[in-house]
């Protein structure tokens, strides 16, 4: 007796359908983890430190609003006309870089979107004779008590990753 013959869906099609349904619904549900990931790479030729911050769009928008800014509505047709400046200002103020103990400002290169995240590109110029890099990673720490800020550093042959938290936002790298 073939009871289920009236539903000619293969297990592969069912899996695909359930996967699409899950991802579709997850777009409307808040994500359960609050994390940013920053990749820092030293460009020896240009003597610059290149930074890429990857964060969730909704977390960034909430943080900008909480810090007194507008609702950016990133990656929509209603995106705020000065969103790039608000994004840069927030990241610059909440992710500070010290090289050999000296604070360094950065140049905003741009940003791009991927699904529900944004990658923000910055560059610190005139970086040479580096012994230490200290980071104060306060991205979203005023918004989410469980916030984690992962920092990956590649400096010539030196590679290390560290995690900043709301309680301990500072991370330090001793370049060997």
Phi and psi in degrees as GROMACS dihedral restraints (atoms count N, CA, C in turn):
[ dihedral_restraints ]
;  ai    aj    ak    al  type     phi  dphi    fc
    3     4     5     6     1  -106.3    20    10
    4     5     6     7     1    89.8    20    10
    6     7     8     9     1   -70.1    20    10
    7     8     9    10     1   -35.7    20    10
    9    10    11    12     1   -99.4    20    10
   10    11    12    13     1    16.9    20    10
   12    13    14    15     1   -67.2    20    10
   13    14    15    16     1   -22.9    20    10
   15    16    17    18     1   -71.6    20    10
   16    17    18    19     1   -12.5    20    10
   18    19    20    21     1  -111.9    20    10
   19    20    21    22     1    89.6    20    10
   21    22    23    24     1   -81.2    20    10
   22    23    24    25     1    38.5    20    10
   24    25    26    27     1   -89.6    20    10
   25    26    27    28     1   129.7    20    10
   27    28    29    30     1   -76.6    20    10
   28    29    30    31     1   162.8    20    10
   30    31    32    33     1   -62.0    20    10
   31    32    33    34     1   -31.4    20    10
   33    34    35    36     1   -65.5    20    10
   34    35    36    37     1   -43.0    20    10
   36    37    38    39     1   -67.0    20    10
   37    38    39    40     1   -38.1    20    10
   39    40    41    42     1   -64.3    20    10
   40    41    42    43     1   -44.2    20    10
   42    43    44    45     1   -60.4    20    10
   43    44    45    46     1   -45.6    20    10
   45    46    47    48     1   -62.4    20    10
   46    47    48    49     1   -43.8    20    10
   48    49    50    51     1   -62.2    20    10
   49    50    51    52     1   -45.9    20    10
   51    52    53    54     1   -65.5    20    10
   52    53    54    55     1   -38.1    20    10
   54    55    56    57     1   -63.3    20    10
   55    56    57    58     1   -46.4    20    10
   57    58    59    60     1   -62.7    20    10
   58    59    60    61     1   -40.5    20    10
   60    61    62    63     1   -63.1    20    10
   61    62    63    64     1   -44.9    20    10
   63    64    65    66     1   -60.5    20    10
   64    65    66    67     1   -50.5    20    10
   66    67    68    69     1   -66.3    20    10
   67    68    69    70     1   -35.1    20    10
   69    70    71    72     1   -64.7    20    10
   70    71    72    73     1   -43.5    20    10
   72    73    74    75     1   -72.0    20    10
   73    74    75    76     1   -31.7    20    10
   75    76    77    78     1   -67.7    20    10
   76    77    78    79     1   -20.2    20    10
   78    79    80    81     1   -67.4    20    10
   79    80    81    82     1   -20.8    20    10
   81    82    83    84     1  -103.8    20    10
   82    83    84    85     1     3.4    20    10
   84    85    86    87     1  -115.2    20    10
   85    86    87    88     1   137.4    20    10
   87    88    89    90     1   -62.1    20    10
   88    89    90    91     1   141.9    20    10
   90    91    92    93     1   -76.7    20    10
   91    92    93    94     1   147.4    20    10
   93    94    95    96     1   -84.0    20    10
   94    95    96    97     1    -5.0    20    10
   96    97    98    99     1  -125.3    20    10
   97    98    99   100     1   142.9    20    10
   99   100   101   102     1  -117.0    20    10
  100   101   102   103     1   104.6    20    10
  102   103   104   105     1  -145.6    20    10
  103   104   105   106     1   146.3    20    10
  105   106   107   108     1  -121.6    20    10
  106   107   108   109     1   151.8    20    10
  108   109   110   111     1  -126.9    20    10
  109   110   111   112     1   126.4    20    10
  111   112   113   114     1  -119.0    20    10
  112   113   114   115     1   124.7    20    10
  114   115   116   117     1  -102.3    20    10
  115   116   117   118     1   124.2    20    10
  117   118   119   120     1  -118.0    20    10
  118   119   120   121     1   127.0    20    10
  120   121   122   123     1  -132.3    20    10
  121   122   123   124     1   136.9    20    10
  123   124   125   126     1   -86.4    20    10
  124   125   126   127     1   127.8    20    10
  126   127   128   129     1  -100.7    20    10
  127   128   129   130     1   100.9    20    10
  129   130   131   132     1   -62.9    20    10
  130   131   132   133     1   -39.1    20    10
  132   133   134   135     1   -62.4    20    10
  133   134   135   136     1   -44.9    20    10
  135   136   137   138     1   -93.6    20    10
  136   137   138   139     1    -7.2    20    10
  138   139   140   141     1    54.6    20    10
  139   140   141   142     1    49.3    20    10
  141   142   143   144     1  -127.6    20    10
  142   143   144   145     1   157.0    20    10
  144   145   146   147     1  -107.9    20    10
  145   146   147   148     1   115.5    20    10
  147   148   149   150     1   -96.2    20    10
  148   149   150   151     1   128.9    20    10
  150   151   152   153     1  -119.0    20    10
  151   152   153   154     1   134.6    20    10
  153   154   155   156     1  -126.4    20    10
  154   155   156   157     1   116.4    20    10
  156   157   158   159     1  -101.4    20    10
  157   158   159   160     1   127.2    20    10
  159   160   161   162     1  -114.0    20    10
  160   161   162   163     1   120.7    20    10
  162   163   164   165     1  -139.9    20    10
  163   164   165   166     1   163.6    20    10
  165   166   167   168     1   -77.8    20    10
  166   167   168   169     1   136.9    20    10
  168   169   170   171     1   -59.3    20    10
  169   170   171   172     1   -45.9    20    10
  171   172   173   174     1   -64.8    20    10
  172   173   174   175     1   -33.5    20    10
  174   175   176   177     1   -66.4    20    10
  175   176   177   178     1   -43.2    20    10
  177   178   179   180     1   -63.3    20    10
  178   179   180   181     1   -45.0    20    10
  180   181   182   183     1   -61.6    20    10
  181   182   183   184     1   -42.9    20    10
  183   184   185   186     1   -62.9    20    10
  184   185   186   187     1   -40.7    20    10
  186   187   188   189     1   -67.4    20    10
  187   188   189   190     1   -41.1    20    10
  189   190   191   192     1   -64.2    20    10
  190   191   192   193     1   -43.8    20    10
  192   193   194   195     1   -62.4    20    10
  193   194   195   196     1   -44.8    20    10
  195   196   197   198     1   -63.6    20    10
  196   197   198   199     1   -30.3    20    10
  198   199   200   201     1   -85.7    20    10
  199   200   201   202     1     9.0    20    10
  201   202   203   204     1   100.7    20    10
  202   203   204   205     1     4.7    20    10
  204   205   206   207     1   -90.4    20    10
  205   206   207   208     1   178.1    20    10
  207   208   209   210     1   -82.3    20    10
  208   209   210   211     1   168.3    20    10
  210   211   212   213     1   -73.3    20    10
  211   212   213   214     1   114.9    20    10
  213   214   215   216     1   -77.0    20    10
  214   215   216   217     1   -28.8    20    10
  216   217   218   219     1    49.4    20    10
  217   218   219   220     1    51.5    20    10
  219   220   221   222     1   -60.7    20    10
  220   221   222   223     1   143.1    20    10
  222   223   224   225     1    61.1    20    10
  223   224   225   226     1    33.5    20    10
  225   226   227   228     1  -130.4    20    10
  226   227   228   229     1   171.1    20    10
  228   229   230   231     1   -70.5    20    10
  229   230   231   232     1   -13.2    20    10
  231   232   233   234     1  -102.5    20    10
  232   233   234   235     1    17.7    20    10
  234   235   236   237     1   -57.3    20    10
  235   236   237   238     1   137.3    20    10
  237   238   239   240     1   -59.0    20    10
  238   239   240   241     1   139.1    20    10
  240   241   242   243     1   -65.1    20    10
  241   242   243   244     1   -23.9    20    10
  243   244   245   246     1  -109.6    20    10
  244   245   246   247     1    28.7    20    10
  246   247   248   249     1   -59.8    20    10
  247   248   249   250     1   -39.8    20    10
  249   250   251   252     1   -60.1    20    10
  250   251   252   253     1   -41.3    20    10
  252   253   254   255     1   -66.9    20    10
  253   254   255   256     1   -41.3    20    10
  255   256   257   258     1   -64.3    20    10
  256   257   258   259     1   -41.0    20    10
  258   259   260   261     1   -62.8    20    10
  259   260   261   262     1   -50.0    20    10
  261   262   263   264     1   -59.8    20    10
  262   263   264   265     1   -48.8    20    10
  264   265   266   267     1   -58.7    20    10
  265   266   267   268     1   -44.1    20    10
  267   268   269   270     1   -61.8    20    10
  268   269   270   271     1   -49.1    20    10
  270   271   272   273     1   -65.8    20    10
  271   272   273   274     1   -43.3    20    10
  273   274   275   276     1   -60.3    20    10
  274   275   276   277     1   -39.6    20    10
  276   277   278   279     1   -76.6    20    10
  277   278   279   280     1   -23.6    20    10
  279   280   281   282     1  -114.0    20    10
  280   281   282   283     1     7.2    20    10
  282   283   284   285     1  -143.6    20    10
  283   284   285   286     1    88.8    20    10
  285   286   287   288     1   -95.1    20    10
  286   287   288   289     1   144.5    20    10
  288   289   290   291     1  -119.2    20    10
  289   290   291   292     1   128.4    20    10
  291   292   293   294     1  -119.3    20    10
  292   293   294   295     1   128.1    20    10
  294   295   296   297     1  -111.0    20    10
  295   296   297   298     1   120.0    20    10
  297   298   299   300     1    54.1    20    10
  298   299   300   301     1    35.0    20    10
  300   301   302   303     1    86.3    20    10
  301   302   303   304     1    -7.0    20    10
  303   304   305   306     1   -97.4    20    10
  304   305   306   307     1   126.0    20    10
  306   307   308   309     1   -63.4    20    10
  307   308   309   310     1   139.4    20    10
  309   310   311   312     1  -122.6    20    10
  310   311   312   313     1   133.2    20    10
  312   313   314   315     1   -90.6    20    10
  313   314   315   316     1   166.4    20    10
  315   316   317   318     1  -126.1    20    10
  316   317   318   319     1   166.0    20    10
  318   319   320   321     1  -105.8    20    10
  319   320   321   322     1   134.1    20    10
  321   322   323   324     1   -79.6    20    10
  322   323   324   325     1   124.4    20    10
  324   325   326   327     1   -95.1    20    10
  325   326   327   328     1   -39.2    20    10
  327   328   329   330     1   153.8    20    10
  328   329   330   331     1  -171.2    20    10
  330   331   332   333     1  -150.4    20    10
  331   332   333   334     1   161.3    20    10
  333   334   335   336     1  -146.4    20    10
  334   335   336   337     1   155.0    20    10
  336   337   338   339     1  -105.3    20    10
  337   338   339   340     1   148.4    20    10
  339   340   341   342     1  -146.0    20    10
  340   341   342   343     1   110.5    20    10
  342   343   344   345     1    55.1    20    10
  343   344   345   346     1  -118.3    20    10
  345   346   347   348     1  -102.4    20    10
  346   347   348   349     1    22.6    20    10
  348   349   350   351     1  -127.2    20    10
  349   350   351   352     1   165.4    20    10
  351   352   353   354     1  -133.2    20    10
  352   353   354   355     1   138.8    20    10
  354   355   356   357     1  -108.0    20    10
  355   356   357   358     1   126.6    20    10
  357   358   359   360     1  -112.9    20    10
  358   359   360   361     1   127.1    20    10
  360   361   362   363     1  -108.1    20    10
  361   362   363   364     1   127.7    20    10
  363   364   365   366     1  -135.5    20    10
  364   365   366   367     1   166.0    20    10
  366   367   368   369     1  -145.0    20    10
  367   368   369   370     1   134.4    20    10
  369   370   371   372     1  -104.3    20    10
  370   371   372   373     1   123.6    20    10
  372   373   374   375     1   -95.6    20    10
  373   374   375   376     1   165.3    20    10
  375   376   377   378     1    56.2    20    10
  376   377   378   379     1    53.2    20    10
  378   379   380   381     1  -103.8    20    10
  379   380   381   382     1   113.2    20    10
  381   382   383   384     1  -150.0    20    10
  382   383   384   385     1   160.5    20    10
  384   385   386   387     1    49.7    20    10
  385   386   387   388     1    55.0    20    10
  387   388   389   390     1   -86.4    20    10
  388   389   390   391     1   129.8    20    10
  390   391   392   393     1  -111.3    20    10
  391   392   393   394     1   -39.4    20    10
  393   394   395   396     1  -137.4    20    10
  394   395   396   397     1   148.4    20    10
  396   397   398   399     1  -129.4    20    10
  397   398   399   400     1   120.6    20    10
  399   400   401   402     1  -113.4    20    10
  400   401   402   403     1   137.9    20    10
  402   403   404   405     1  -123.8    20    10
  403   404   405   406     1   136.7    20    10
  405   406   407   408     1  -111.1    20    10
  406   407   408   409     1   100.1    20    10
  408   409   410   411     1   -99.5    20    10
  409   410   411   412     1    90.1    20    10
  411   412   413   414     1  -105.8    20    10
  412   413   414   415     1    21.2    20    10
  414   415   416   417     1   -59.9    20    10
  415   416   417   418     1   118.6    20    10
  417   418   419   420     1    65.7    20    10
  418   419   420   421     1     6.5    20    10
  420   421   422   423     1   -68.6    20    10
  421   422   423   424     1   -22.0    20    10
  423   424   425   426     1   -83.3    20    10
  424   425   426   427     1   -12.1    20    10
  426   427   428   429     1  -101.2    20    10
  427   428   429   430     1   -42.1    20    10
  429   430   431   432     1  -124.0    20    10
  430   431   432   433     1   114.6    20    10
  432   433   434   435     1   -62.6    20    10
  433   434   435   436     1   -23.0    20    10
  435   436   437   438     1   -96.8    20    10
  436   437   438   439     1    14.1    20    10
  438   439   440   441     1   -61.7    20    10
  439   440   441   442     1   137.6    20    10
  441   442   443   444     1  -124.7    20    10
  442   443   444   445     1   138.7    20    10
  444   445   446   447     1  -125.7    20    10
  445   446   447   448     1   102.0    20    10
  447   448   449   450     1   -82.8    20    10
  448   449   450   451     1   133.3    20    10
  450   451   452   453     1  -126.0    20    10
  451   452   453   454     1   121.6    20    10
  453   454   455   456     1  -107.7    20    10
  454   455   456   457     1   129.1    20    10
  456   457   458   459     1  -120.6    20    10
  457   458   459   460     1   129.3    20    10
  459   460   461   462     1  -122.4    20    10
  460   461   462   463     1   115.0    20    10
  462   463   464   465     1  -130.0    20    10
  463   464   465   466     1   100.4    20    10
  465   466   467   468     1    52.2    20    10
  466   467   468   469     1  -115.8    20    10
  468   469   470   471     1   -88.2    20    10
  469   470   471   472     1    -5.6    20    10
  471   472   473   474     1   -86.0    20    10
  472   473   474   475     1   128.7    20    10
  474   475   476   477     1  -136.7    20    10
  475   476   477   478     1   128.9    20    10
  477   478   479   480     1  -157.4    20    10
  478   479   480   481     1   150.4    20    10
  480   481   482   483     1  -126.8    20    10
  481   482   483   484     1   141.6    20    10
  483   484   485   486     1  -141.4    20    10
  484   485   486   487     1   159.6    20    10
  486   487   488   489     1  -120.0    20    10
  487   488   489   490     1   124.8    20    10
  489   490   491   492     1   -97.9    20    10
  490   491   492   493     1   148.0    20    10
  492   493   494   495     1  -127.7    20    10
  493   494   495   496     1   175.9    20    10
  495   496   497   498     1   -60.3    20    10
  496   497   498   499     1   -41.1    20    10
  498   499   500   501     1   -75.7    20    10
  499   500   501   502     1   -35.6    20    10
  501   502   503   504     1  -130.3    20    10
  502   503   504   505     1    78.8    20    10
  504   505   506   507     1   -77.7    20    10
  505   506   507   508     1   -15.1    20    10
  507   508   509   510     1   -84.1    20    10
  508   509   510   511     1   134.1    20    10
  510   511   512   513     1  -130.3    20    10
  511   512   513   514     1   142.9    20    10
  513   514   515   516     1  -129.1    20    10
  514   515   516   517     1   143.9    20    10
  516   517   518   519     1  -124.6    20    10
  517   518   519   520     1   126.0    20    10
  519   520   521   522     1  -101.9    20    10
  520   521   522   523     1   109.8    20    10
  522   523   524   525     1   -77.3    20    10
  523   524   525   526     1   124.7    20    10
